[in-house]
Amino acid sequence: MAAVILQKDFVGFYVICVYRNEAVEKKLSPALLELLKGKTCFHVKKPDDRLRKDIGEKIYRERGWA
């Protein structure tokens, strides 16, 4: 399950599969981990192609969601 929320200074990207799942967290790129605030929320201030690729490949495709 995932959700997106628009905030004033960032877009919050909530990815529930990251919560308490070290195997998923270990697969995330360092750039994506820098955006992780709290347990499941990524604060994206400026998306770029690398982040789109990381989110698409590491979170969705590997889990068979896309």
Beta strands, then each sheet from edge to edge (+ up, - down):
strand 1: 2-6
strand 2: 11-15
strand 3: 36-37
strand 4: 41-44
sheet 1: 1+ 2- 4+ 3-
end
